[in-house]
């Protein structure tokens, strides 16, 4: 799971619009575009305007003015496990190296004896289910579920080559067995 960068190209003709019926409506559109779609564009808002907006949003949300809302300036930003890099004009690179390291560390804490690396994300027998295989104990089953969920998030954000393996493993989180653990181990060692 070492390839964790995705590059997206923003539309070259994109210009944020402030032509709504009110400043708040226009502002909501810009904030929605910049934070939810992960599109790369230069914001026309200066630092003072952003600070004012952050304070207003914090107060509306019931946070203290010095509150918990984080503002990040510059060309690189950390956001829910991702690093968003805007250093190349018109592009955003979505990197998840730190998040993937956390997943692998959590896996190694649960199964420190698993070794080797794999050339593919999925083993040949990925879709084979042995109904007679021994089920995982509660602690290992919880770890399985957590690792599959974290890897699913990584797959959706930046690591699409693990999609087939993780899609199958998500169907096995209710009652995972030792074969499922072996398949997850294969994926973690990819």
SVG drawing of the C-alpha trace seen along z (x, -y; Angstrom):
<svg xmlns="http://www.w3.org/2000/svg" viewBox="-31 -41 40 68">
<polyline fill="none" stroke="black" stroke-width="0.4" points="0.0,0.0 2.7,-2.4 1.2,-4.2 -1.0,-6.8 -1.1,-9.9 -3.9,-11.0 -3.6,-14.1 -6.7,-16.0 -6.7,-18.8 -9.0,-21.7 -10.9,-23.4 -8.7,-26.1 -11.6,-28.5 -12.9,-28.3 -13.7,-31.6 -15.4,-31.7 -18.6,-33.7 -20.0,-36.1 -23.2,-36.9 -25.6,-35.3 -28.6,-37.0 -26.5,-37.6 -22.9,-37.5 -23.7,-34.4 -25.1,-32.5 -22.1,-33.3 -19.7,-32.5 -21.4,-29.2 -20.9,-28.3 -17.2,-29.1 -16.7,-27.2 -18.6,-24.2 -16.5,-24.1 -13.2,-24.5 -13.8,-22.1 -16.2,-19.4 -15.2,-18.9 -11.4,-19.2 -11.1,-21.3 -7.9,-23.2 -8.4,-27.0 -7.0,-30.1 -9.5,-31.6 -10.2,-35.3 -10.5,-35.6 -7.7,-37.1 -6.6,-36.0 -8.6,-38.6 -11.8,-37.6 -11.2,-34.0 -10.5,-34.7 -13.8,-36.6 -15.7,-33.8 -14.2,-31.2 -15.1,-33.2 -18.7,-33.6 -19.0,-29.9 -17.6,-29.0 -20.0,-31.2 -23.0,-29.8 -21.8,-26.3 -21.5,-27.1 -17.7,-27.0 -15.6,-29.5 -14.1,-32.2 -10.6,-30.7 -12.4,-27.4 -11.9,-24.1 -12.3,-25.1 -9.0,-24.8 -7.8,-27.1 -4.8,-26.2 -3.0,-28.6 -0.5,-27.8 -0.1,-25.2 -0.3,-22.0 -3.1,-21.1 -3.9,-18.1 -7.5,-17.0 -9.1,-13.8 -6.1,-11.6 -5.1,-13.3 -2.5,-15.7 -3.8,-18.1 -0.9,-19.6 -1.7,-22.6 1.9,-23.4 1.4,-22.7 -0.9,-25.4 -4.3,-24.0 -3.7,-20.6 -4.2,-19.1 -2.3,-16.0 -4.1,-13.9 -1.5,-12.0 -2.2,-9.6 1.3,-8.3 0.9,-9.2 -2.6,-7.6 -1.4,-4.4 1.5,-4.2 -1.0,-4.4 -3.0,-1.6 0.0,0.6 1.2,-0.2 -2.2,0.9 -2.0,4.1 1.5,4.8 0.4,4.3 -2.3,7.0 -0.3,9.4 3.5,8.7 4.5,12.1 3.0,11.3 6.0,10.9 6.8,10.5 5.4,8.2 2.9,8.9 2.9,7.9 -0.9,7.6 -3.6,6.3 -5.7,9.4 -4.7,13.1 -5.8,15.6 -8.3,17.1 -9.9,13.8 -13.5,14.8 -13.3,18.3 -15.2,18.6 -14.7,21.7 -17.8,21.9 -16.1,24.4 -13.2,22.1 -12.7,21.0 -14.2,17.6 -12.0,14.9 -12.2,14.2 -13.9,10.9 -10.7,8.9 -9.3,10.0 -12.7,9.6 -12.9,6.0 -9.3,5.3 -10.4,6.8 -13.4,4.6 -11.4,1.5 -8.6,2.2 -11.0,2.9 -12.9,-0.3 -9.7,-2.4 -8.4,-0.7 -11.8,-1.3 -11.4,-5.1 -7.9,-5.0 -9.1,-3.1 -11.8,-5.7 -9.5,-8.7 -6.2,-7.8 -5.5,-4.1 -7.9,-2.7 -5.8,0.3 -7.0,2.0 -10.6,1.6 -11.4,5.2 -9.8,6.7 -11.3,4.2 -14.7,4.5 -14.7,8.2 -13.4,7.8 -16.1,5.3 -18.6,8.2 -16.8,10.3 -16.7,7.9 -19.7,9.3 -18.3,12.8 -14.7,12.8 -12.7,16.0 -9.0,17.0 -9.2,17.1 -10.4,13.5 -7.6,12.5 -5.1,14.1 -6.7,12.1 -6.4,8.9 -2.8,9.8 -2.1,10.2 -3.6,6.7 -1.6,5.1 1.6,6.6 0.9,5.3"/>
</svg>
